Amino acid sequence: MDVQVFGTHKHADVRKALRFFSERRVNVHFVDLKERAASKGELQRFAQKFGISALIDKNSKRYGELGLGVVRYDDSRWLDKLVEEPLVIRVPLVRCQHKVTIGLAEDEWNSWVEAAKA
């Protein structure tokens, strides 16, 4: 079983996700959003399941710096903005094959690990 985790090392929930998978000996491919932004296609996978608003971290420092609280973008413009400004994305984004989660979702991750064992 392999998972892909998007986030930054400084974010507490990202560290919890990485620890969760390492404790269960799951191979993790970590994508640091400070070094490399997620592609538009990757973000679309998460947006299709949860909606674009679930991807936006309205409490992030970068969100406030850019003044995004007052803008009214449509979904495609938000997707472009998230590709340009990855520090506005709610993390961790976790993908395992075709399954995805946003934020801390240990119960769901546990079900993935259990299914992989079976």
PEPETA-V736740 format. One record per backbone hydrogen bond with DSSP energy under -1.0 kcal/mol. CO is the residue of the C=O (numbers start at 1). NH is the residue of the N-H. If there is no record, write none. Layout:
CO|NH ; CO|NH
This chain:
1|27 ; 3|29 ; 4|95 ; 5|31 ; 6|93 ; 7|33 ; 8|11 ; 11|15 ; 12|16 ; 13|17 ; 14|18 ; 15|19 ; 16|20 ; 17|21 ; 18|22 ; 19|23 ; 21|26 ; 22|25 ; 27|3 ; 29|5 ; 31|7 ; 32|35 ; 32|36 ; 39|43 ; 40|44 ; 41|45 ; 42|46 ; 43|47 ; 44|48 ; 45|49 ; 46|50 ; 47|51 ; 52|55 ; 55|90 ; 56|58 ; 57|60 ; 60|64 ; 61|65 ; 62|66 ; 63|68 ; 67|70 ; 74|78 ; 75|79 ; 76|80 ; 77|81 ; 78|82 ; 79|83 ; 80|84 ; 81|85 ; 85|88 ; 86|89 ; 88|57 ; 92|103 ; 93|6 ; 94|101 ; 95|4 ; 96|99 ; 99|96 ; 101|94 ; 105|109 ; 106|110 ; 107|111 ; 108|112 ; 109|113 ; 110|114 ; 111|115 ; 112|116 ; 113|117 ; 114|118
